[in-house]
């Protein structure tokens, strides 16, 4: 798979995640039967991570639209608590907005205060952001090759090391650490746990991408971290960051080189239910045999 093909997959996944979040906002405006069964991602849980990735893509591929994209997230001008000033960052932090009846723009209170429909505004603004991101697809048939070439000249590429494994995890750091010790002491493989790496002035997404691209294989340790109540049902699921990082590796190194290690008691997202995974109930070392089998299949171990 070429770098261009991988970048197309990354962009397609980012757009798909955006539409899944848009559906969750649409549900707040009223259920639509035609959307039944489609994947949804909770907007407030996933948006900040999505925005960071999309911002980086647009900055590289569609720089003339970057200002428009950013303004929808957070308008730098002074807020006056009006519909025009409402931004997606306001929605994420739960800021409520009100406005007054002022048809002539004189900033006079000419009527009763009205509560702004923040769900509806967030839906409309986020839909615009997705449209800007979707416009990046056209660049694959025009200047993308030049863009990638110039970027490679500015930034030396880091090559993936065959014996380096990325460990995706949520709150259960003990399981992630146990996996790292197993890989190092028994299998003589190096691994990366993101929290142990120096930041070097990078944003979180820059740090993740910089370290992740060094790894040709990833284990995603899914543990029951978040307690969810939805439609009368209660369950535990993996952290949102673990889902996003799994998706990044699916696009970058393919599903064949990405393995979910799943602790019993964790609800798997519906779109991942059909994908094979390793299960453990006690400690992660109980799954040692299956872990070795996956590494051998990926030719990380001979």
C-alpha positions in Angstrom: 0.0 0.0 0.0 1.4 3.4 -1.0 1.5 6.5 1.2 -1.1 8.1 -1.0 -3.5 5.1 -0.6 -3.0 5.2 3.2 -3.7 8.9 3.3 -6.9 8.3 1.4 -8.0 5.7 3.9 -7.1 8.0 6.8 -9.2 10.8 5.3 -12.1 8.5 4.6 -12.1 7.3 8.2 -12.0 10.8 9.5 -14.9 11.8 7.4 -16.9 8.7 8.5 -16.2 9.5 12.1 -17.5 13.0 11.5 -20.7 11.7 10.0 -21.1 9.4 13.0 -20.8 12.3 15.4 -23.2 14.4 13.2 -25.8 11.6 13.6 -25.6 11.9 17.4 -26.3 15.7 17.1 -29.1 15.0 14.6 -30.7 12.6 17.2 -31.0 15.5 19.6 -33.2 17.3 17.1 -35.4 14.2 16.7 -35.0 10.6 15.8 -35.1 9.7 12.1 -36.1 6.1 11.2 -33.9 6.1 8.1 -30.8 6.6 10.3 -31.7 3.5 12.5 -28.8 1.1 12.8 -26.1 3.6 11.6 -23.0 4.0 13.7 -23.0 7.0 16.1 -20.2 8.6 18.1 -21.0 10.9 21.0 -20.1 14.4 19.8 -18.8 15.8 23.1 -16.7 12.7 23.8 -15.0 12.6 20.3 -15.1 16.1 18.9 -11.9 17.6 20.3 -9.8 14.7 19.0 -11.6 14.8 15.6 -11.0 18.5 15.3 -7.3 18.2 16.0 -6.9 15.6 13.2 -9.1 17.4 10.7 -7.3 20.7 11.4 -4.0 19.1 10.5 -5.4 17.6 7.3 -6.9 20.9 6.1 -3.8 22.9 7.0 -1.8 20.7 4.7 -4.3 19.9 1.9 -6.7 22.9 1.8 -5.0 25.8 3.6 -7.2 28.5 2.0 -10.2 27.0 3.9 -8.4 26.7 7.3 -9.6 30.0 8.6 -13.2 29.1 7.8 -12.8 25.7 9.5 -11.2 27.2 12.6 -13.7 30.0 13.0 -16.5 27.4 13.2 -14.7 25.9 16.2 -13.9 29.1 18.0 -14.4 32.6 16.7 -11.6 34.9 18.1 -13.8 38.0 18.2 -15.4 39.2 21.4 -18.6 37.2 22.3 -21.9 39.0 22.4 -24.0 35.9 23.2 -25.7 35.7 19.9 -26.4 32.9 17.4 -23.8 34.3 15.0 -21.1 34.2 17.8 -21.9 30.7 19.0 -19.1 28.2 18.2 -18.5 24.5 18.5 -16.1 25.0 21.4 -18.9 26.7 23.3 -21.1 23.7 22.7 -18.4 21.2 23.8 -18.0 22.9 27.2 -21.8 23.2 27.6 -22.0 27.0 27.4 -25.7 28.1 27.0 -26.5 31.1 24.9 -29.3 33.6 24.9 -30.2 36.4 22.6 -32.6 39.4 22.6 -35.0 40.7 19.9 -32.9 43.3 18.1 -34.0 43.4 14.4 -32.1 46.6 13.6 -28.7 45.6 15.1 -28.7 48.5 17.5 -27.8 46.3 20.5 -31.0 47.4 22.2 -33.2 45.1 24.2 -36.5 45.4 22.2 -38.2 42.2 23.4 -38.0 39.1 25.6 -34.8 37.1 25.9 -34.8 33.9 23.8 -32.8 30.8 24.5 -30.7 29.8 21.5 -31.1 26.2 20.1 -27.5 25.2 20.8 -28.1 21.6 19.5 -29.3 22.9 16.2 -26.5 25.5 15.9 -23.9 22.9 16.7 -25.4 20.5 14.0 -25.3 23.2 11.3 -21.8 24.4 12.1 -20.3 20.9 12.4 -22.0 19.9 9.1 -20.1 22.9 7.5 -16.8 21.6 9.0 -17.4 18.1 7.5 -18.1 19.7 4.1 -14.8 21.6 4.2 -13.0 18.3 5.2 -14.7 16.4 2.3 -13.4 19.0 -0.1 -9.9 17.7 0.6 -10.7 14.5 -1.4 -10.4 16.5 -4.6 -6.8 17.2 -3.9 -5.8 13.6 -4.4 -6.2 14.1 -8.1 -4.4 17.4 -8.3 -1.7 18.9 -6.0 -1.5 16.3 -3.2 1.6 14.7 -4.6 3.4 18.1 -4.5 2.1 18.8 -1.0 3.5 15.5 0.3 6.7 16.0 -1.5 7.3 19.5 0.0 6.4 18.2 3.5 8.8 15.4 3.2 11.6 17.9 2.4 10.7 20.0 5.5 10.4 17.1 7.9 12.6 14.0 7.8 10.4 10.9 7.7 10.7 8.4 10.5 10.8 4.8 9.4 8.9 2.1 11.3 11.1 -0.4 13.3 10.0 -4.0 12.9 10.4 -4.8 16.6 8.5 -1.8 17.9 4.9 -2.3 19.1 2.5 0.5 20.0 0.3 -0.2 23.0 -3.1 1.6 22.9 -4.8 1.7 26.3 -7.3 3.6 28.5 -7.4 4.0 32.3 -6.0 0.5 33.0 -2.3 1.3 32.9 -1.4 -1.8 34.8 -2.6 -4.0 31.9 -0.8 -1.9 29.4 2.4 -2.1 31.5 2.1 -5.9 31.9 1.8 -6.2 28.2 4.9 -4.1 27.7 6.9 -6.2 30.2 5.8 -9.4 28.4 6.9 -8.0 25.0 10.2 -6.9 26.4 11.3 -9.6 28.7 10.0 -12.7 27.0 9.7 -11.7 23.3 12.6 -9.2 23.2 10.3 -6.6 21.5 10.4 -2.9 22.1 7.0 -1.1 22.7 5.6 2.4 23.1 3.2 3.5 25.8 2.4 7.1 24.9 2.3 8.4 28.5 6.0 7.4 29.0 7.3 9.4 26.0 8.5 13.0 26.4 6.2 15.7 24.9 9.0 17.8 23.3 6.6 20.8 22.9 4.2 18.8 20.7 0.4 18.8 21.0 -1.1 15.5 22.1 -2.2 14.5 18.5 1.3 15.5 17.2 2.9 13.4 19.9 0.7 10.4 19.1 1.2 10.5 15.3 4.9 11.1 15.7 5.4 8.0 17.9 2.7 5.8 16.3 4.3 6.1 12.8 7.4 4.4 14.2 5.4 1.2 14.8 4.3 -1.4 12.2 2.0 -3.1 14.7 -0.3 -2.1 17.5 -2.1 -3.8 20.4 -5.3 -2.0 21.6 -6.0 -2.9 25.2 -9.8 -2.4 25.7 -10.8 -2.4 29.4 -14.1 -1.4 31.2 -13.2 2.2 31.8 -16.3 4.3 31.1 -19.7 3.6 32.7 -22.4 4.3 30.2 -26.2 4.6 30.7 -28.1 4.7 27.4 -31.7 4.0 26.7 -32.2 2.3 30.1 -29.2 0.1 29.6 -26.0 0.2 31.7 -22.6 -1.0 30.6 -18.8 -0.3 30.6 -16.8 0.5 27.5 -13.3 1.5 26.4 -12.1 5.1 26.5 -12.8 7.2 23.4 -9.1 7.8 22.9 -8.5 4.1 22.6 -11.2 3.9 19.8 -9.7 6.8 17.9 -6.1 5.4 18.1 -7.4 2.0 17.0 -9.0 3.6 13.9 -5.7 5.5 13.1 -3.8 2.2 13.1 -6.5 0.5 11.0 -5.9 3.1 8.4 -2.2 3.3 8.7 -1.0 -0.3 9.1 -4.3 -2.2 8.3 -6.4 -4.4 10.5 -4.0 -7.3 9.9 -1.4 -5.5 11.9 -3.6 -4.2 14.7 -5.0 -6.5 17.4 -7.6 -5.8 20.0 -6.9 -7.3 23.5 -10.3 -7.2 25.2 -11.0 -7.6 28.9 -14.2 -9.4 29.6 -16.9 -7.0 31.0 -16.1 -4.4 28.3 -18.8 -3.7 25.8 -17.5 -3.7 22.2 -18.8 -1.0 19.9 -21.2 -2.4 17.4 -19.0 -1.7 14.3 -16.2 -3.7 15.9 -18.2 -6.8 17.0 -17.4 -8.9 13.9 -13.6 -8.3 14.2 -11.5 -11.1 15.8 -9.9 -10.2 19.1 -8.0 -11.7 22.1 -10.0 -11.9 25.3 -8.7 -12.1 28.9 -10.5 -12.1 32.2 -7.8 -11.9 34.9 -4.4 -10.6 33.9 -3.2 -9.9 30.4 -0.5 -12.5 30.6 -3.2 -15.2 30.5 -3.5 -14.4 26.8 0.3 -14.8 26.1 -0.2 -17.7 23.6 -2.7 -15.8 21.5 -0.5 -12.6 21.6 2.5 -14.6 20.3 0.3 -16.1 17.6 -0.8 -12.7 16.3 2.8 -11.4 16.3 3.9 -14.4 14.3 1.1 -14.1 11.8 2.2 -10.4 11.2 5.8 -11.6 10.9 6.9 -9.5 13.8 8.1 -12.7 15.4 9.7 -15.4 13.2 
